[in-house]
Amino acid sequence: MLIRLIFILLFFGSTGCSPNLPFLSKQTKPQKDSIEVVVNSINKTSARKSKDKKLEIDPRLAKILNSPSLIAYKKNIEAAQNTVLVVQSQIEPIVTAISNIGPKLDNDDLELDATGGLSVTRLISDGGALGAMTKSAQLNVRASELLYAQNINKELMGIIKAEQAILNFSKIEVIYNEQLAVYNDNLPLIQTAAKANIISKTDVLKLEQLKLKSEESFLTAKTAADAAKMIRKKYGLTDSDKPFSIDIQKWKNFESELTKNKLVDIQLIATQINIIEEDIAAIQATYSANVALAGTATANVTDIDSSIGFVGLNISLPVKDGGKRNYQIQEKKMQIEALKEQKNDLSLLHITSFKALQNFQKIYELRSKLLQDQIENSKVISEDIELKLRAGAASVIDLATEKMNFYDLRSHGIALEYQNINEIIKFYQGLGYQCDLTELCDQINFVTISK
């Protein structure tokens, strides 16, 4: 009997077949489908890798990917992939070695006796529960990949913001140095004129106020730039790693993309909904009969050829559970509705953010044009005052004040440009699609599925 059981084990384990039972054929179908889903998923992933084989990862992105938090998210993907294998393994035969040792009870000598054998169980049908659990596990892999991509985008955004702060300071520094040079060049003449009461102390104080205002902007930008350099250093980025180039015009053509499901946060919610739907399917499958091929064979260790055992079907059908499964299904359906509402709210928020950025852009363009006109006008006034100064019709304080005002207006222009960039960055951050600013989305999508 033991030899027969081993033969049956080898037969079912190698061929993966099951008895031809018509009343179970409908129930065994989902398991076959689940295996096909796994094969198709692997094939799609392989095709994607083959297609993107020549895709090179930006060295700066590679450094970001080495951050401890992102490595942890990458490990979560591997853990989710292992979970798929664990679930799929349940379709394989379960073989257990059996051993018993103890005294014989039919004599007074308490002579020890020992038996050994095998117990074999192989799932034939579970109403599709295993198929649903497999799909749910596969969807968990996808959810882990999306979370990984989402957090890559978050860390990339931190780098982009830092680099823009550094670039902003470099522009402010140039204007500040030019403005400071004008102030220092004219300071001796202004001090002399003030002592001679040619110009009033009020005019001198106005000039000082412009200088202090410029210094405040300079120091604020410098502080932000110093902090930004620390952020780049945290990711191992050096001076040789150029800042990421960003496209601040691309968002204008993004409205049509908002209604699609390409955004990571929308995809993540949709995946979570699909996971819960598969969980419901797995619960519903438990209403069906659970059928397994079961067999045991044991023999006395001193007479292995005289084994005894059983091979047959183990069928269990739940009759009553007090409504537990119904409550579980109801709870999960409520979770789905909440996620759908969250998805709709998020889509609406994306559209609202786009409209808000459009409105800001209109104001920005008007303010930018006005500032440019003011800068040009201030330049003309400075040139006019310089001519009058030579003719003795203007004072040095008038020229110095207008030149300081000229540089102050230019600083306002830089600040407005920086604000515009930050508003665009904020828009992409709200979408969770920061990679589109830097044309890195293809690379990020590739690394999320690469092993």
Protein Blocks (a to p, Z undefined) as FASTA:
>chain_A
ZZmmmmmmmmmmmnopacddfklmmmmmmmmmmmmmmmmmmmmmmmmmmmmmmpccdfkl
mmmmmpmklmmmmmmmmmmmmmmmmmmmmmpccddddddddddfkbcklpacdddddddd
ddfbgohmmmmmmmmmmmmmmmmmmmmmmmmmmmmmmmmmmmmmmmmmmmmmmmmmmmmm
mmmmmmmmmmmmmmnomacfklmmmmmmmmmmmmmmmmmmmmmmmmmmmmmmmnopafkl
ccddddfklmmmmmmmmmpckbfklmmmmmmmmmmmmmmmmmmmmmpccddddddddddf
klmmlccddddddddddfbgghmmmmmmmmmmmmmmmmmmmmmmmmmmmmmmmmmmmmmm
mmmmmmmmmmmmmmmmmmmmmmmmmmmmmnopacfklmmmmmmmmmmmmmmmmmmmmmmm
mmmmmmmmmnopmmmmnopmmmmmmmmmpZZ
